[in-house]
Amino acid sequence: MREIRIPAFAKVNLRLDILGKRPDNYHELRTIFQTISLHDELRLRASKAPGICLTIRGNASLSLEPVRKNLVYVAVDALQRELGIRSGVEIELRKKIPAGRGLGGGSSDAAAALLGYLRLTRCTIPAPRLMEIAASLGADVPFFLFGGRALGIGRGDEIYPLPDIPKLALLVVSPRDIHVPTPDAYRWLKAPALTKNRATPKLWKFCALCWSAQGSGLSNDFEKPVFRRHPQLAQIKRALLQRGAAEASLAGSGSAVFGVFPSPALARRAAVGFQDEQTFVCETISRDRYLRKVQSAP
């Protein structure tokens, strides 16, 4: 029976600027997404049994939640409705990206489910409509249809590919006992109401930096409010810099923190200093490499 395996790569935000709170209560942001080699894996198989059968391995808490709430299930269900397909599918999700750490694991899983199911069924869907479905699943999901380095605006769901930067070696440190719900991080931020005068200078500064193929340095507006409530995360950032990271930053809204190292060897050496936390030595993934991985996996 035909089986599709597809990786679901994590992301970090190289820059994340919050411009303000919009009238619809969402936040207007500008961010630079970057995929990294840390990844989950999805396996999809056609099934004679009707419906969607989803099994989750590698994350005990996720496996105990109702599968119908998992974004993988929701994504495939949305495609089946769109395509008018009623045949069954078996899906196995093997988790490695820690959940709730700002690394985009759930969003990446959802995008991989969309791409994997289209490959499994040999169906196509117009790109604009696929983007609409992806955006309905979550603000970060559209980015994972492209990967690499990209500018996200609006809620982060409007995506513009950016030039790739040279490969970077990263050490991601995921605290075992700190979880930062994204709604809490936005509430702690206390962003002012969005106005043209307040947002424009920051927007121009951001746009002037992000088109550089050399990158623009790490920056994340969530750091101050999140670090204030979780000082351990600020300590991790300082420790990464002390252990040789050229730069370090909070991943998304947290709670993972990542450092950029001159080489994978130095990143592995630094990881030894975080015995109490979960660590991942990985590298950035270019857009071409990302698309090859998600489009040609067996």
CORHU-V216490 format. One record per pair of residues at least 12 apart in sequence whose ideal C-beta (glycine too) atoms are under 10 Angstrom apart, sorted by the first residue. I is the first residue (numbers start at 1). J is the second residue. D is the distance in whole Angstrom. If there is no record, write none. Layout:
# CORHU-V216490
I J D
I J D
This chain:
# CORHU-V216490
1 45 6
1 46 6
1 47 8
1 48 9
1 90 9
2 44 9
2 45 7
2 46 6
2 119 10
2 120 7
2 121 10
2 122 10
3 43 6
3 44 7
3 45 5
3 46 9
3 90 9
3 92 10
3 120 8
3 298 8
4 42 8
4 43 7
4 44 5
4 45 8
4 46 9
4 89 10
4 91 10
4 112 10
4 115 9
4 116 5
4 117 8
4 118 9
4 119 5
4 120 5
4 121 10
4 297 8
4 298 8
5 41 6
5 42 7
5 43 5
5 44 8
5 45 10
5 92 9
5 94 10
5 112 10
5 116 8
5 297 5
5 298 5
6 39 10
6 40 10
6 41 7
6 42 5
6 43 8
6 44 8
6 109 10
6 111 10
6 112 5
6 113 8
6 114 10
6 115 6
6 116 4
6 117 9
6 119 7
6 120 9
6 293 8
6 294 6
6 295 9
6 296 10
6 297 5
6 298 9
7 37 9
7 38 10
7 39 4
7 40 7
7 41 6
7 42 8
7 94 10
7 96 10
7 108 9
7 112 7
7 116 10
7 285 10
7 290 9
7 293 6
7 294 7
7 297 6
8 38 10
8 39 6
8 40 4
8 41 7
8 42 6
8 72 9
8 93 8
8 94 9
8 95 9
8 96 9
8 97 8
8 104 9
8 105 7
8 106 9
8 107 9
8 108 4
8 109 5
8 110 8
8 111 7
8 112 4
8 113 8
8 115 9
8 116 9
8 144 7
8 294 8
9 35 5
9 36 7
9 37 7
9 38 7
9 39 4
9 40 8
9 97 8
9 103 10
9 104 9
9 105 9
9 108 6
9 111 9
9 112 8
9 144 7
9 147 7
9 282 9
9 285 6
9 289 10
9 290 7
9 293 7
9 294 8
10 34 10
10 35 7
10 36 5
10 37 8
10 38 4
10 39 6
10 40 8
10 96 9
10 97 5
10 98 9
10 101 9
10 102 10
10 103 4
10 104 6
10 105 6
10 107 10
10 108 6
10 144 10
10 172 8
10 251 9
10 256 9
10 258 10
10 280 8
10 282 8
10 285 9
11 31 10
11 33 5
11 34 6
11 35 5
11 36 7
11 38 9
11 97 9
11 102 9
11 103 7
11 104 4
11 105 9
11 107 8
11 108 7
11 140 7
11 143 7
11 144 7
11 147 8
11 149 10
11 150 9
11 251 8
11 252 8
11 284 10
11 285 9
12 32 9
12 33 8
12 34 5
12 35 8
12 36 6
12 38 10
12 102 8
12 103 7
12 104 8
12 168 10
12 170 7
12 172 8
12 218 9
12 220 9
12 249 7
12 250 9
12 251 5
12 252 7
12 256 8
12 257 10
12 258 5
12 260 10
12 282 10
12 284 8
13 29 10
13 31 5
13 32 7
13 33 6
13 34 7
13 102 8
13 103 10
13 104 9
13 140 10
13 152 9
13 156 9
13 218 9
13 219 9
13 220 6
13 221 10
13 222 9
13 249 8
13 250 8
13 251 7
13 252 5
13 253 9
13 258 10
14 31 8
14 32 4
14 33 8
14 34 5
14 149 7
14 162 10
14 165 8
14 168 9
14 210 9
14 215 6
14 216 7
14 217 8
14 218 6
14 219 8
14 220 9
14 247 9
14 249 8
14 260 9
14 284 9
15 29 10
15 30 7
15 31 6
15 32 4
15 33 9
15 34 10
15 151 9
15 206 7
15 209 7
15 210 7
15 215 9
15 216 6
15 217 8
15 218 7
15 219 5
15 220 7
15 221 9
15 249 9
16 29 7
16 30 8
16 31 5
16 32 8
16 33 9
16 102 9
16 152 9
16 156 9
16 218 9
16 219 7
16 220 5
16 221 6
16 222 7
16 223 9
16 249 9
16 250 8
16 251 10
16 252 7
16 253 8
17 29 6
17 30 5
17 31 7
17 32 9
17 199 10
17 202 6
17 203 8
17 205 9
17 206 5
17 209 10
17 210 10
17 219 7
17 220 9
17 221 6
18 30 8
18 31 9
18 185 10
18 186 8
18 189 6
18 191 5
18 192 10
18 194 10
18 199 10
18 202 9
18 220 10
18 221 5
18 222 8
19 153 9
19 191 8
19 192 9
19 194 6
19 195 10
19 198 8
19 199 4
19 200 9
19 202 6
19 203 6
19 206 9
19 221 9
20 191 5
20 192 5
20 193 6
20 194 3
20 195 7
20 198 6
20 199 6
20 202 9
21 186 8
21 189 9
21 190 9
21 191 5
21 192 7
21 193 6
21 194 6
22 154 9
22 155 9
22 191 10
22 193 8
22 194 5
23 193 8
23 194 8
24 155 9
25 186 10
26 139 8
26 154 8
26 155 5
26 156 10
26 157 10
26 186 9
26 194 10
27 139 10
27 154 10
27 155 7
27 156 9
27 186 6
27 189 8
27 191 6
27 194 8
27 221 10
28 153 8
28 154 7
28 155 8
28 156 10
28 191 9
28 194 5
28 199 7
28 203 9
29 139 9
29 152 7
29 153 7
29 154 8
29 155 7
29 156 6
29 186 10
29 191 9
29 206 10
29 221 8
30 151 7
30 152 7
30 153 6
30 154 9
30 156 9
30 199 9
30 202 8
30 203 7
30 205 10
30 206 5
30 207 8
30 209 10
30 210 8
30 221 10
31 139 10
31 140 9
31 143 9
31 150 9
31 151 7
31 152 5
31 153 8
31 155 10
31 156 6
31 206 9
31 210 9
31 219 10
31 220 9
31 221 10
31 252 9
32 149 7
32 150 7
32 151 6
32 152 8
32 162 7
32 165 10
32 206 9
32 209 9
32 210 5
32 215 8
32 216 7
32 218 10
32 219 9
33 104 8
33 140 8
33 142 10
33 143 5
33 144 9
33 146 9
33 147 9
33 148 8
33 149 7
33 150 5
33 151 8
33 152 6
33 156 8
33 159 8
33 161 10
33 162 9
33 252 10
34 143 10
34 147 9
34 148 8
34 149 5
34 150 8
34 162 9
34 164 9
34 165 8
34 168 8
34 170 9
34 215 9
34 284 6
34 285 8
34 286 10
35 104 9
35 108 8
35 143 8
35 144 8
35 146 9
35 147 4
35 148 6
35 149 8
35 150 9
35 284 7
35 285 4
35 286 8
35 287 8
35 289 9
35 290 5
35 293 9
35 294 10
36 97 10
36 103 8
36 104 10
36 168 9
36 170 6
36 172 7
36 251 9
36 258 8
36 280 8
36 282 5
36 283 7
36 284 6
36 285 6
37 167 10
37 170 8
37 280 9
37 281 9
37 282 4
37 283 5
37 284 8
37 285 6
37 289 9
37 290 10
37 293 9
38 96 7
38 97 6
38 98 9
38 103 7
38 105 9
38 108 10
38 170 9
38 172 6
38 174 10
38 256 10
38 258 10
38 280 5
38 281 9
38 282 5
38 283 9
38 285 10
39 94 10
39 96 7
39 97 7
39 105 9
39 108 8
39 109 10
39 112 9
39 282 9
39 285 9
39 293 8
39 294 10
40 56 10
40 57 10
40 58 8
40 59 9
40 72 10
40 93 6
40 94 6
40 95 5
40 96 6
40 97 5
40 105 6
40 106 9
40 108 7
40 109 6
40 112 8
41 57 10
41 58 9
41 92 8
41 93 8
41 94 5
41 95 9
41 96 8
41 109 10
41 112 8
41 297 9
42 54 10
42 72 7
42 76 10
42 91 6
42 92 7
42 93 6
42 94 8
42 108 10
42 109 7
42 112 5
42 113 6
42 115 9
42 116 5
42 117 9
42 297 9
43 55 9
43 90 8
43 91 7
43 92 4
43 93 8
43 94 8
43 116 8
43 298 10
44 72 9
44 76 8
44 89 6
44 90 7
44 91 5
44 92 8
44 93 10
44 112 9
44 113 8
44 116 5
44 117 6
44 119 8
44 120 5
44 121 9
45 88 9
45 89 7
45 90 5
45 91 8
45 92 8
45 120 8
46 87 7
46 88 7
46 89 6
46 90 8
46 120 7
46 121 8
47 87 8
47 88 4
47 89 6
47 90 5
47 91 9
48 87 8
48 88 6
48 90 10
49 87 10
49 88 5
49 89 9
49 90 8
50 86 7
50 87 8
50 88 5
50 89 10
51 77 9
51 80 9
51 86 9
51 87 9
51 88 5
51 89 8
51 90 10
52 67 8
52 68 9
52 70 10
52 72 9
52 73 6
52 74 10
52 75 10
52 76 5
52 77 6
52 80 8
52 88 7
52 89 6
52 90 8
52 91 7
52 113 10
52 117 10
53 67 8
53 73 9
53 88 7
53 89 7
53 90 5
53 91 7
53 92 9
54 67 4
54 68 9
54 70 6
54 72 6
54 73 5
54 76 8
54 89 9
54 90 8
54 91 5
54 92 8
54 93 7
54 113 9
55 67 8
55 90 8
55 91 7
55 92 5
55 93 7
55 94 9
56 70 7
56 72 8
56 73 10
56 91 9
56 92 8
56 93 5
56 94 8
56 95 6
56 109 10
57 92 7
57 93 7
57 94 5
57 95 7
58 93 8
58 94 5
58 95 4
58 96 6
58 97 9
59 93 9
59 94 9
59 95 4
59 96 9
59 97 9
59 98 8
59 99 6
59 105 9
60 95 10
61 99 7
61 100 9
62 93 8
62 95 6
62 99 6
62 105 10
62 106 9
62 109 10
63 93 9
63 95 9
67 91 9
67 93 10
70 91 9
70 93 8
70 106 8
70 109 8
70 110 9
70 113 9
71 93 10
71 105 10
71 106 5
71 107 7
71 108 9
71 109 6
71 110 4
71 111 9
71 113 7
71 137 6
71 138 7
71 141 8
72 91 6
72 92 10
72 93 6
72 106 9
72 109 5
72 110 6
72 111 10
72 112 8
72 113 4
72 114 9
72 116 9
72 117 10
72 137 10
73 91 8
73 93 9
73 110 9
73 113 8
74 110 7
74 113 9
74 136 9
74 137 6
74 138 9
75 91 10
75 109 8
75 110 4
75 111 8
75 112 9
75 113 4
75 114 5
75 115 10
75 116 9
75 117 8
75 133 8
75 134 8
75 136 10
75 137 6
75 138 10
75 141 8
76 89 6
76 91 7
76 110 9
76 113 5
76 114 8
76 116 9
76 117 5
76 120 9
77 113 10
77 117 10
78 110 9
78 113 9
78 114 8
78 117 10
78 133 5
78 134 9
78 136 7
78 137 7
79 113 8
79 114 6
79 116 10
79 117 5
79 118 7
79 121 8
79 123 8
79 125 8
79 130 9
79 133 7
80 117 8
80 121 9
81 133 10
82 123 9
82 125 7
82 129 7
82 130 9
82 132 10
82 133 7
83 117 9
83 118 9
83 121 7
83 123 5
83 124 10
83 125 7
84 123 10
85 117 9
85 121 6
85 123 8
87 121 8
89 113 10
89 116 10
89 117 7
89 120 7
89 121 9
91 109 10
91 113 7
91 116 8
91 117 9
91 120 10
93 105 10
93 109 6
93 112 9
93 113 8
95 109 8
96 280 8
97 109 8
97 172 9
97 174 9
97 256 9
97 280 9
98 172 9
98 174 5
98 175 9
98 176 9
98 179 10
98 255 9
98 256 7
98 278 6
98 280 9
99 174 10
99 179 8
100 174 10
100 178 9
100 179 5
100 180 7
100 181 7
100 182 9
100 253 9
100 254 9
100 255 7
100 256 9
101 172 8
101 173 10
101 174 5
101 175 8
101 178 9
101 179 8
101 180 8
101 251 7
101 252 8
101 253 9
101 254 7
101 255 6
101 256 4
101 257 9
101 278 9
102 172 10
102 174 9
102 180 7
102 182 8
102 185 9
102 220 9
102 222 8
102 226 9
102 250 7
102 251 4
102 252 3
102 253 5
102 254 5
102 255 7
102 256 5
102 257 9
102 258 9
103 172 7
103 174 8
103 251 6
103 252 7
103 254 10
103 255 10
103 256 6
103 258 9
103 280 9
104 138 9
104 140 5
104 141 9
104 143 8
104 144 7
104 251 9
104 252 7
106 137 9
106 138 7
106 140 9
106 141 9
107 134 9
107 137 7
107 138 5
107 139 8
107 140 4
107 141 5
107 142 9
107 143 8
107 144 6
107 156 10
108 140 8
108 141 8
108 143 9
108 144 5
108 147 9
108 294 10
109 137 10
109 141 9
109 144 9
110 133 10
110 134 7
110 137 5
110 138 7
110 140 9
110 141 5
110 144 8
111 130 10
111 134 6
111 137 8
111 138 9
111 140 9
111 141 5
111 142 8
111 143 8
111 144 3
111 145 5
111 146 9
111 147 9
111 294 8
112 144 7
112 145 10
112 294 7
112 297 10
113 137 9
113 141 10
114 130 7
114 133 7
114 134 6
114 137 8
114 141 8
114 144 9
114 145 7
115 130 9
115 134 10
115 144 9
115 145 7
115 291 10
115 294 6
115 295 7
115 297 10
116 294 8
116 297 9
118 130 8
119 294 9
119 295 8
119 296 10
119 297 9
127 145 8
130 142 9
130 145 7
131 145 7
131 146 10
131 157 8
131 158 9
131 159 8
132 157 10
133 145 10
134 157 8
134 159 9
135 154 9
135 155 8
135 156 10
135 157 4
135 158 9
135 159 9
136 157 9
137 157 10
138 155 9
138 156 9
138 157 8
139 152 8
139 154 8
139 155 4
139 156 4
139 157 5
139 158 10
139 182 9
140 152 8
140 155 9
140 156 6
140 157 8
140 159 10
140 182 10
140 252 8
141 156 10
141 157 8
142 156 8
142 157 5
142 158 8
142 159 5
143 156 7
143 157 8
143 158 10
143 159 5
143 161 10
144 159 9
144 290 9
144 294 9
145 159 8
145 291 10
145 294 9
146 159 6
146 160 9
146 161 6
146 287 6
146 290 8
146 291 8
146 294 10
147 161 9
147 285 6
147 286 8
147 287 6
147 288 9
147 289 8
147 290 3
147 291 7
147 292 10
147 293 8
147 294 7
148 161 7
148 162 8
148 163 9
148 164 6
148 165 10
148 284 9
148 285 7
148 286 5
148 287 3
148 288 7
148 289 8
148 290 5
148 291 8
149 161 8
149 162 5
149 163 7
149 164 5
149 165 6
149 210 9
149 213 9
149 215 8
149 284 8
149 285 9
149 286 8
149 287 7
149 290 10
150 162 6
150 164 10
150 210 10
150 287 8
151 206 9
151 207 8
151 210 6
151 211 8
153 203 9
153 206 9
153 207 10
156 252 10
160 210 9
160 211 10
161 287 6
162 210 6
162 211 7
162 212 9
162 213 8
162 215 10
162 287 9
163 210 10
163 211 7
163 212 8
163 213 4
163 214 9
163 215 10
163 286 10
163 287 9
164 213 7
164 215 10
164 284 8
164 285 9
164 286 4
164 287 6
164 288 8
164 289 9
164 290 10
165 212 9
165 213 6
165 214 6
165 215 5
165 216 9
165 284 7
165 286 9
166 213 9
166 214 8
166 215 9
166 284 8
166 286 9
167 264 10
167 283 6
167 284 6
167 285 8
167 286 7
167 289 9
168 215 8
168 246 9
168 247 9
168 258 10
168 260 5
168 261 8
168 262 10
168 267 10
168 282 9
168 283 6
168 284 5
169 245 10
169 246 10
169 259 9
169 260 7
169 261 5
169 262 7
169 263 6
169 264 5
169 265 8
169 266 7
169 267 5
169 268 9
169 281 7
169 282 8
169 283 6
169 284 8
170 245 9
170 248 10
170 251 10
170 258 5
170 259 7
170 260 6
170 261 7
170 264 9
170 267 7
170 280 8
170 281 7
170 282 5
170 283 6
170 284 7
171 240 7
171 243 8
171 244 9
171 245 7
171 248 9
171 257 9
171 258 7
171 259 5
171 260 8
171 261 6
171 264 9
171 266 9
171 267 4
171 268 8
171 269 9
171 270 5
171 271 6
171 273 10
171 274 8
171 279 6
171 280 7
171 281 6
171 282 8
172 240 10
172 251 7
172 256 6
172 257 8
172 258 5
172 259 8
172 267 9
172 271 9
172 277 10
172 278 9
172 279 7
172 280 4
172 281 8
172 282 6
173 233 9
173 236 5
173 237 9
173 239 8
173 240 7
173 248 9
173 251 9
173 255 9
173 256 7
173 257 5
173 258 7
173 259 8
173 270 9
173 271 8
173 273 9
173 274 5
173 276 10
173 277 5
173 278 8
173 279 5
173 280 8
174 236 10
174 251 9
174 254 10
174 255 7
174 256 5
174 257 8
174 258 9
174 274 9
174 277 6
174 278 4
174 279 7
174 280 7
175 230 8
175 232 6
175 233 7
175 236 7
175 254 9
175 255 5
175 256 8
175 257 8
175 274 9
175 276 8
175 277 5
175 278 8
176 255 10
176 276 7
176 277 6
176 278 6
177 232 9
177 255 9
177 276 9
177 277 9
178 226 9
178 229 10
178 230 5
178 232 7
178 233 7
178 236 10
178 254 8
178 255 4
178 256 9
178 277 9
179 230 10
179 254 9
179 255 6
180 222 8
180 225 10
180 226 6
180 229 8
180 230 7
180 233 8
180 250 9
180 252 9
180 253 6
180 254 4
180 255 5
180 256 9
181 253 8
181 254 10
181 255 10
182 222 9
182 252 8
182 253 5
182 254 9
183 253 9
184 225 9
184 226 9
184 229 8
184 253 8
184 254 10
185 221 10
185 222 5
185 225 7
185 226 6
185 229 9
185 250 9
185 252 8
185 253 4
185 254 7
185 255 9
186 222 8
186 225 9
186 253 7
187 225 9
188 222 8
188 224 9
188 225 4
188 226 7
188 228 8
188 229 6
188 253 9
189 221 7
189 222 7
189 224 8
189 225 5
189 226 9
189 253 9
190 225 7
191 221 8
191 225 10
202 221 10
206 219 9
215 247 10
215 260 9
215 284 10
217 247 7
217 249 9
218 245 10
218 246 9
218 247 5
218 248 7
218 249 4
218 250 9
218 258 9
218 259 9
218 260 7
219 247 10
219 249 7
220 249 5
220 250 5
220 251 8
220 252 8
220 253 9
220 254 9
220 257 10
221 250 10
221 253 10
222 249 10
222 250 6
222 251 9
222 252 7
222 253 5
222 254 7
223 237 8
223 249 7
223 250 5
223 253 10
223 254 8
223 257 9
224 250 10
225 253 9
225 254 10
226 250 6
226 252 10
226 253 7
226 254 5
226 255 8
226 257 10
227 250 8
227 254 9
227 257 10
229 254 10
230 250 10
230 254 7
230 255 7
232 255 9
232 257 10
232 277 9
233 250 7
233 254 6
233 255 6
233 256 9
233 257 6
234 250 9
234 257 9
235 257 9
236 248 8
236 250 9
236 255 9
236 256 9
236 257 5
236 258 10
236 259 9
236 274 7
236 277 7
237 249 7
237 250 7
237 257 5
237 258 9
237 259 8
238 257 10
239 257 9
239 259 9
239 270 8
239 273 6
239 274 7
239 277 10
240 257 7
240 258 8
240 259 3
240 260 9
240 261 9
240 267 10
240 270 7
240 271 10
240 273 9
240 274 9
241 259 7
241 270 10
242 270 9
242 273 9
243 259 8
243 261 9
243 266 8
243 267 9
243 269 8
243 270 4
243 271 9
243 272 9
243 273 6
243 274 9
244 259 8
244 261 6
244 262 7
244 263 9
244 266 5
244 267 8
244 269 8
244 270 6
245 257 10
245 258 9
245 259 3
245 260 6
245 261 6
245 262 9
245 266 9
245 267 8
245 270 7
246 259 8
246 260 5
246 261 7
246 262 7
246 266 10
247 259 7
247 260 5
247 261 9
248 260 7
248 261 10
256 277 9
256 278 9
256 279 10
256 280 9
257 274 10
257 277 9
258 280 9
258 282 9
259 271 10
260 284 9
261 281 9
261 283 10
264 281 6
264 282 9
264 283 7
265 281 9
266 281 10
267 279 9
267 280 9
267 281 5
267 282 8
267 283 9
268 281 5
269 281 10
